[in-house]
Amino acid sequence: MPTFEHTSVLPLPPGTVFAWHGRPLALERLTPPWESFEVERRTGGIRDGGEVWIRQKFGGVWFRWHSRHHSYLEARQFIDEVLEAPFPRWKHTHSFTADPGGCTLNDRIEYAFPAGRLGEAVLGGTVGRKLGRAFRYRHETLRGDLERHAMTAGRPPMRVLISGASGFLGSNLAAFLSTGGHEVHRLVRRPANAAGEISWDPANNRLDRTRLERFDAVVHLSGASLDRGRWTAARKREILESRVKSTRLLSEALAALSDPPRVLLSASAVGWYGDRGDEVLLETATAGRGFLSEVCQAWEAAAEPARLAGIRVVHPRIGLVLSPAAGLLRRLLPAARKGLGPRFGNGQQWMSWVSLDDVLYAFHSAMVLEALRGPMNVTSPRPVRSIEFIKTLGRILHRPSGVPAPPRLVTAVFGEKAQEGLFSSTRAIPAKLTAAGHRFASEDLEGTLRHCLGVFEEKPL
């Protein structure tokens, strides 16, 4: 029977590493971003009898997995074994043993191929490669999260409220915080139907303020997507109003509480600075011009009621978050994999990129470091020019890149969004985070792309 194993030594005791795996959303946090994966429901956690139902896409087809946990040994082991899956056997043993360096984590999977020898002949190499990529990603992500949470191990767990928790950033932040032992609640734009949910309707100025008491931190991420559709006049109005109305409603509600949160993180973006060429942009830089800058200025201003009420308000000005699951990288990948990675304009525009993990870790720092307040650039300390970005992506994928993208064609397809999102230059530096002692997990563009794409070896996939 085929067997796969991946082992790492992690710098924390077995009990700490084991506890991380038993917390809500651990599976979501460990799932590689290149996988199409959904948890449909779960019961009972990782203890004996706990079950989970998921959907996963493989070869363009969605498959269902249903597994049950057993052989639970506190701080030592748990096993999940499939009851229904594309594979007739799939037994995953998670083992945790003490090591001089901390904890040895071993993931061992015993499986059988569908259709016997024929299935093995067709899928054998593919399954091994997919598991190797996935578990290297899992262990690297786990190590980073454990080390980050260890920095604040002496602090009590936080009670955190997140708006936009179903979105890309919000769902990842919820998983990071939850696995770190914090209590996560969500603002949802529908009737609340689960524990930890609070219903609100920003468009109609509705929010149950009585349920906002006693949170340690509130993270506001909701707003209409910038990526969807062309920026027509109606769409631009929706983008602006969705951010301003929701921020004003939430900040006014928090300001009126008898027991308000210590900190409000109200998201913004480096679009605040506009197209600034080679200018180095610290948080003290003036605002730019253009639609995105106008949106960010109004967005940040809408949180003023919370600041005036004495709540520490932080505006994370988020750069280009690198993930194959969302944003510019997701849109570029199909062309880049065909050797058509595009060069926009002359390629000299600065791109203020940031890894997903560093966004999550920066938010965590902003929650616990009192020195962080006001605008805060959430970008890598090492921005790159757009030609370097696309060349690096092509090198990792072993594909040619830098094919000129005709400006007229790009503008015809994307409209105003292309000018502000693809042809503008923003060289933002995270001065406040650096001064506060925040340590970035990934300052290297190539290393970040390799991690989020699962391309760890110097050979094509």
C-alpha positions as CSV (number, residue, x, y, z in Angstrom):
1,M,0.0,0.0,0.0
2,P,1.5,3.4,-0.9
3,T,2.6,5.6,2.0
4,F,3.5,9.3,2.2
5,E,5.3,10.9,5.1
6,H,6.5,14.4,5.9
7,T,8.3,15.3,9.1
8,S,9.4,18.6,10.7
9,V,10.9,19.7,14.0
10,L,9.0,22.7,15.3
11,P,10.4,24.9,18.1
12,L,7.6,24.5,20.6
13,P,6.5,21.7,23.0
14,P,4.3,18.9,21.6
15,G,1.3,20.0,23.7
16,T,1.4,23.5,22.1
17,V,1.6,22.1,18.5
18,F,-1.1,19.5,19.2
19,A,-3.4,22.1,20.7
20,W,-3.1,24.3,17.6
21,H,-4.4,21.4,15.5
22,G,-7.4,21.0,17.7
23,R,-8.7,24.5,17.4
24,P,-11.4,25.7,14.9
25,L,-10.3,26.4,11.3
26,A,-7.0,24.5,11.6
27,L,-7.8,22.6,8.4
28,E,-8.7,25.8,6.5
29,R,-5.5,27.5,7.7
30,L,-3.3,24.5,6.5
31,T,-5.0,24.2,3.1
32,P,-2.7,25.4,0.3
33,P,-4.1,28.4,-1.6
34,W,-3.7,26.7,-5.0
35,E,-6.2,24.1,-4.0
36,S,-9.9,24.5,-4.7
37,F,-11.2,23.3,-1.3
38,E,-14.4,23.8,0.8
39,V,-15.3,22.5,4.2
40,E,-19.0,21.8,4.0
41,R,-19.6,20.9,7.7
42,R,-17.9,19.3,10.6
43,T,-18.8,17.8,14.0
44,G,-16.7,17.0,17.1
45,G,-13.3,18.4,16.2
46,I,-10.3,16.0,16.2
47,R,-11.4,13.8,19.1
48,D,-12.7,10.3,18.5
49,G,-15.9,10.4,16.5
50,G,-15.4,13.8,15.1
51,E,-16.3,14.1,11.4
52,V,-15.7,16.4,8.5
53,W,-17.2,16.8,5.1
54,I,-15.3,18.6,2.4
55,R,-15.3,19.3,-1.4
56,Q,-12.1,19.4,-3.4
57,K,-11.5,19.9,-7.1
58,F,-9.1,17.6,-8.9
59,G,-8.6,17.6,-12.6
60,G,-11.5,20.1,-13.0
61,V,-13.9,17.9,-11.2
62,W,-15.3,18.4,-7.7
63,F,-15.0,15.4,-5.3
64,R,-16.4,14.9,-1.9
65,W,-14.5,13.6,1.1
66,H,-16.1,12.4,4.4
67,S,-13.7,11.4,7.1
68,R,-13.9,10.4,10.8
69,H,-11.3,10.9,13.6
70,H,-10.1,8.2,15.9
71,S,-7.2,7.0,18.0
72,Y,-7.0,10.4,19.8
73,L,-4.1,10.6,22.4
74,E,-3.8,14.0,24.0
75,A,-0.6,15.8,22.9
76,R,0.6,12.7,21.0
77,Q,-1.6,11.6,18.1
78,F,-4.9,11.8,16.2
79,I,-6.0,10.0,13.1
80,D,-8.5,10.8,10.4
81,E,-9.7,8.1,8.0
82,V,-12.0,8.5,5.1
83,L,-15.5,7.0,5.0
84,E,-16.2,8.4,1.5
85,A,-13.6,9.7,-0.9
86,P,-12.2,9.3,-4.5
87,F,-9.6,6.9,-2.9
88,P,-10.8,3.6,-1.5
89,R,-8.4,4.0,1.5
90,W,-6.9,7.2,3.0
91,K,-5.7,7.1,6.6
92,H,-3.9,10.2,7.9
93,T,-1.9,9.8,11.1
94,H,-0.7,13.0,12.9
95,S,2.0,12.2,15.4
96,F,3.6,14.6,17.9
97,T,6.7,13.6,19.9
98,A,9.1,15.5,22.1
99,D,12.4,16.5,20.6
100,P,15.4,18.5,21.9
101,G,14.4,21.2,19.4
102,G,10.8,21.2,20.6
103,C,8.4,18.9,18.8
104,T,8.7,16.4,15.9
105,L,5.6,16.5,13.8
106,N,5.0,13.6,11.5
107,D,2.2,13.4,9.0
108,R,1.8,9.9,7.6
109,I,-0.8,9.0,4.9
110,E,-1.6,5.4,3.9
111,Y,-3.7,5.2,0.8
112,A,-4.9,3.0,-2.0
113,F,-5.5,4.1,-5.6
114,P,-8.9,4.0,-7.3
115,A,-9.1,1.3,-10.0
116,G,-6.1,-0.6,-8.5
117,R,-3.0,-0.9,-10.6
118,L,-4.5,1.1,-13.4
119,G,-5.2,4.0,-11.1
120,E,-1.7,3.8,-9.7
121,A,-0.2,3.8,-13.2
122,V,-2.2,7.0,-14.1
123,L,-2.1,8.8,-10.8
124,G,1.0,7.5,-8.9
125,G,3.4,10.3,-9.7
126,T,0.8,13.0,-9.5
127,V,-0.5,12.1,-6.0
128,G,3.0,12.0,-4.6
129,R,3.9,15.4,-6.0
130,K,0.7,17.0,-4.8
131,L,1.2,15.6,-1.3
132,G,4.8,16.7,-1.2
133,R,3.9,20.3,-2.2
134,A,0.9,20.5,0.1
135,F,2.7,19.2,3.2
136,R,5.8,21.4,2.7
137,Y,3.4,24.3,2.5
138,R,1.4,23.1,5.6
139,H,4.5,22.7,7.8
140,E,6.0,26.0,6.8
141,T,2.8,27.8,7.4
142,L,2.3,26.1,10.8
143,R,5.9,27.0,11.8
144,G,5.3,30.6,11.0
145,D,2.0,30.8,12.9
146,L,3.3,29.0,16.0
147,E,6.4,31.3,16.2
148,R,4.2,34.4,15.7
149,H,1.7,33.4,18.4
150,A,4.6,32.4,20.8
151,M,5.7,36.1,20.7
152,T,2.5,37.0,22.7
153,A,2.2,33.8,24.7
154,G,2.0,35.7,28.0
155,R,-1.0,37.7,27.0
156,P,-4.6,36.5,27.5
157,P,-6.6,35.3,24.4
158,M,-8.4,38.1,22.6
159,R,-12.0,38.4,21.7
160,V,-12.0,39.7,18.1
161,L,-14.9,40.8,15.8
162,I,-14.3,40.8,12.1
163,S,-16.4,42.3,9.3
164,G,-15.9,40.8,5.8
165,A,-14.9,37.5,7.4
166,S,-16.2,35.5,4.5
167,G,-13.8,37.3,2.1
168,F,-10.3,36.3,1.2
169,L,-8.5,38.3,3.9
170,G,-11.2,38.0,6.5
171,S,-11.4,34.2,6.3
172,N,-7.7,33.8,6.5
173,L,-7.4,36.2,9.4
174,A,-10.2,34.3,11.2
175,A,-8.4,31.0,10.8
176,F,-5.0,32.5,11.9
177,L,-6.6,34.0,15.0
178,S,-8.7,31.0,15.9
179,T,-5.9,28.5,15.7
180,G,-3.9,30.9,17.9
181,G,-6.5,30.4,20.7
182,H,-8.4,33.7,20.2
183,E,-12.2,33.9,20.1
184,V,-13.4,35.1,16.7
185,H,-16.8,36.6,16.0
186,R,-18.2,37.7,12.7
187,L,-20.4,40.5,11.4
188,V,-22.6,39.0,8.7
189,R,-24.9,40.6,6.1
190,R,-27.7,38.0,6.7
191,P,-29.6,36.7,9.7
192,A,-27.2,35.3,12.2
193,N,-27.5,31.5,12.3
194,A,-24.4,30.4,14.1
195,A,-22.7,31.1,17.4
196,G,-20.4,34.1,17.1
197,E,-22.3,35.8,14.3
198,I,-23.8,39.3,14.6
199,S,-26.1,40.4,11.8
200,W,-25.8,43.9,10.3
201,D,-27.0,45.8,7.2
202,P,-24.7,48.8,6.5
203,A,-26.6,49.9,3.4
204,N,-29.7,50.5,5.6
205,N,-27.8,51.6,8.7
206,R,-28.8,48.6,10.8
207,L,-26.6,47.1,13.5
208,D,-27.4,45.5,16.9
209,R,-25.1,47.7,19.0
210,T,-25.9,45.8,22.2
211,R,-23.9,42.9,20.9
212,L,-20.7,44.9,20.3
213,E,-19.7,45.2,24.0
214,R,-16.5,43.6,25.4
215,F,-14.5,43.0,22.3
216,D,-10.7,43.4,22.6
217,A,-10.3,44.2,18.9
218,V,-12.5,44.9,15.9
219,V,-11.3,44.4,12.3
220,H,-13.3,46.0,9.6
221,L,-12.6,44.6,6.1
222,S,-15.9,44.7,4.3
223,G,-16.5,46.6,1.1
224,A,-17.6,46.0,-2.5
225,S,-14.9,44.2,-4.5
226,L,-12.6,46.3,-6.6
227,D,-12.0,43.5,-9.0
228,R,-15.5,42.7,-10.2
229,G,-16.6,44.4,-13.4
230,R,-15.6,47.6,-15.0
231,W,-15.6,50.9,-13.1
232,T,-18.8,52.4,-14.4
233,A,-20.1,55.4,-12.6
234,A,-22.6,53.2,-10.7
235,R,-19.9,50.7,-9.8
236,K,-17.6,53.4,-8.5
237,R,-20.4,54.8,-6.3
238,E,-21.0,51.3,-4.9
239,I,-17.3,50.8,-4.1
240,L,-17.1,54.1,-2.3
241,E,-20.4,54.0,-0.5
242,S,-20.0,50.4,0.7
243,R,-16.8,51.4,2.5
244,V,-17.8,54.7,3.8
245,K,-21.3,53.8,5.0
246,S,-20.1,50.6,6.7
247,T,-17.1,52.2,8.4
248,R,-19.2,55.2,9.7
249,L,-21.9,52.9,11.0
250,L,-19.5,50.6,12.8
251,S,-17.2,53.4,14.2
252,E,-20.2,55.4,15.5
253,A,-21.6,52.2,17.1
254,L,-18.3,51.4,18.8
255,A,-17.9,55.0,20.0
256,A,-21.2,54.8,21.9
257,L,-20.3,51.6,23.8
258,S,-19.8,51.6,27.6
259,D,-17.1,48.9,27.1
260,P,-15.6,49.6,23.6
261,P,-12.7,47.7,22.1
262,R,-9.1,48.7,22.7
263,V,-8.4,48.9,19.0
264,L,-10.2,49.2,15.7
265,L,-8.4,48.1,12.6
266,S,-10.2,49.7,9.7
267,A,-8.7,48.6,6.4
268,S,-7.4,50.9,3.7
269,A,-5.0,50.4,0.8
270,V,-1.8,51.8,-0.7
271,G,-4.0,53.3,-3.4
272,W,-4.3,56.2,-0.9
273,Y,-1.0,57.4,-2.3
274,G,-1.9,57.3,-6.0
275,D,0.6,57.2,-8.9
276,R,3.8,58.6,-7.4
277,G,6.6,57.3,-9.7
278,D,9.9,56.6,-7.8
279,E,8.9,58.5,-4.6
280,V,9.5,56.6,-1.4
281,L,6.1,56.6,0.4
282,L,6.1,56.4,4.2
283,E,2.9,56.8,6.2
284,T,3.5,60.5,6.5
285,A,3.3,61.1,2.7
286,T,0.5,63.2,1.4
287,A,-2.6,61.7,-0.4
288,G,-2.5,61.2,-4.1
289,R,-5.0,61.7,-6.9
290,G,-7.4,59.4,-8.6
291,F,-10.4,57.4,-7.8
292,L,-8.7,54.9,-5.5
293,S,-7.0,57.6,-3.5
294,E,-10.3,59.4,-3.1
295,V,-11.9,56.2,-1.9
296,C,-9.2,55.5,0.6
297,Q,-9.3,59.0,2.0
298,A,-13.0,58.9,2.6
299,W,-12.7,55.4,3.9
300,E,-10.2,56.3,6.6
301,A,-12.0,59.5,7.5
302,A,-15.2,57.5,8.2
303,A,-13.6,55.9,11.2
304,E,-13.1,59.3,12.9
305,P,-15.9,58.9,15.5
306,A,-14.1,55.9,17.0
307,R,-10.9,57.8,17.3
308,L,-12.6,60.8,18.9
309,A,-14.1,58.4,21.4
310,G,-10.6,57.3,22.5
311,I,-10.4,54.0,20.6
312,R,-7.0,53.3,19.1
313,V,-7.7,53.3,15.4
314,V,-5.3,51.7,12.9
315,H,-5.7,52.0,9.1
316,P,-3.7,49.2,7.5
317,R,-2.9,50.4,4.0
318,I,-2.6,47.1,2.4
319,G,-0.5,46.5,-0.7
320,L,-0.7,43.8,-3.4
321,V,-1.4,40.6,-1.5
322,L,0.2,37.6,-3.3
323,S,-2.0,34.6,-3.5
324,P,-3.1,32.3,-6.4
325,A,-6.5,32.4,-4.7
326,A,-7.2,36.1,-5.2
327,G,-6.1,39.4,-6.6
328,L,-3.6,40.3,-9.3
329,L,-1.6,37.1,-9.1
330,R,-4.7,35.0,-9.6
331,R,-5.5,36.9,-12.8
332,L,-1.9,36.8,-14.1
333,L,-1.3,33.1,-13.6
334,P,-3.2,31.6,-16.6
335,A,-1.2,33.8,-19.0
336,A,2.1,33.4,-17.1
337,R,1.8,29.6,-17.2
338,K,1.5,29.8,-21.0
339,G,4.6,31.9,-21.3
340,L,2.6,35.1,-21.8
341,G,3.3,36.9,-18.5
342,P,2.5,40.5,-19.5
343,R,4.6,43.6,-19.0
344,F,2.4,46.5,-18.3
345,G,3.7,49.9,-19.7
346,N,7.4,50.2,-19.5
347,G,7.7,47.9,-16.6
348,Q,9.3,50.5,-14.3
349,Q,6.2,51.0,-12.1
350,W,6.8,50.1,-8.4
351,M,4.7,47.3,-7.0
352,S,4.1,47.4,-3.2
353,W,3.6,43.7,-2.7
354,V,3.1,41.7,0.5
355,S,2.7,38.0,1.5
356,L,-0.6,36.9,2.9
357,D,1.1,35.7,6.0
358,D,2.7,39.1,6.6
359,V,-0.8,40.7,6.3
360,L,-2.1,38.4,9.0
361,Y,1.0,39.0,11.2
362,A,0.8,42.7,10.7
363,F,-2.8,42.8,11.8
364,H,-1.9,40.7,14.9
365,S,0.9,43.2,15.7
366,A,-1.5,46.1,15.3
367,M,-3.9,44.5,17.8
368,V,-1.3,44.1,20.5
369,L,1.3,46.9,20.0
370,E,0.0,50.2,21.5
371,A,2.5,52.2,19.4
372,L,0.7,51.4,16.2
373,R,-2.1,53.8,15.4
374,G,-3.3,55.8,12.4
375,P,-2.1,54.8,8.9
376,M,0.1,51.8,8.7
377,N,1.6,50.5,5.5
378,V,1.2,46.7,5.2
379,T,3.7,46.0,2.5
380,S,7.0,44.2,2.1
381,P,10.0,46.4,3.0
382,R,11.3,45.5,-0.5
383,P,8.9,46.7,-3.2
384,V,9.9,45.8,-6.8
385,R,9.4,47.2,-10.2
386,S,6.6,45.5,-12.2
387,I,9.1,44.0,-14.8
388,E,11.0,42.4,-11.9
389,F,7.8,40.9,-10.6
390,I,6.7,39.4,-13.9
391,K,10.2,38.1,-14.7
392,T,10.5,36.5,-11.2
393,L,7.1,34.8,-11.7
394,G,8.2,33.5,-15.2
395,R,11.5,32.2,-13.8
396,I,9.6,30.2,-11.1
397,L,7.2,28.8,-13.6
398,H,10.0,28.1,-16.1
399,R,8.2,30.1,-18.7
400,P,9.1,33.2,-20.8
401,S,7.7,36.5,-19.5
402,G,7.6,40.2,-20.1
403,V,5.4,40.1,-23.2
404,P,4.4,43.8,-23.8
405,A,0.7,44.3,-23.0
406,P,-0.6,47.0,-25.4
407,P,-1.9,49.9,-23.2
408,R,-4.8,50.5,-25.5
409,L,-5.9,46.9,-25.4
410,V,-5.6,46.7,-21.7
411,T,-7.5,49.9,-21.2
412,A,-10.2,48.7,-23.6
413,V,-10.7,45.6,-21.6
414,F,-10.3,47.0,-18.0
415,G,-11.1,50.6,-18.4
416,E,-10.1,53.1,-15.7
417,K,-9.2,50.2,-13.4
418,A,-6.2,49.4,-15.6
419,Q,-4.7,52.8,-15.3
420,E,-4.9,52.9,-11.5
421,G,-4.2,49.2,-10.9
422,L,-1.8,48.2,-13.6
423,F,0.0,51.2,-14.9
424,S,0.4,53.3,-11.7
425,S,3.5,53.3,-9.5
426,T,3.4,53.1,-5.7
427,R,6.6,52.6,-3.7
428,A,5.2,52.2,-0.1
429,I,7.5,51.3,2.8
430,P,6.2,49.9,6.1
431,A,8.0,52.4,8.3
432,K,5.6,52.2,11.3
433,L,5.7,48.4,11.5
434,T,9.5,48.3,11.3
435,A,9.8,51.0,13.9
436,A,7.5,49.1,16.2
437,G,9.7,46.0,16.0
438,H,7.5,44.0,13.8
439,R,9.4,41.2,12.1
440,F,8.4,40.3,8.5
441,A,8.0,36.6,7.6
442,S,8.9,37.1,4.0
443,E,10.8,40.0,2.4
444,D,12.0,38.0,-0.6
445,L,9.7,38.1,-3.6
446,E,10.8,34.8,-5.1
447,G,10.6,33.0,-1.8
448,T,7.1,34.4,-1.3
449,L,5.9,33.3,-4.7
450,R,7.4,29.9,-4.4
451,H,5.6,29.4,-1.0
452,C,2.2,30.6,-2.1
453,L,2.4,28.7,-5.5
454,G,3.9,25.5,-4.1
455,V,6.8,25.6,-6.5
456,F,9.6,24.7,-4.1
457,E,12.0,22.9,-6.5
458,E,14.1,24.3,-9.3
459,K,12.2,22.4,-12.0
460,P,8.9,22.9,-13.8
461,L,5.7,21.5,-12.4
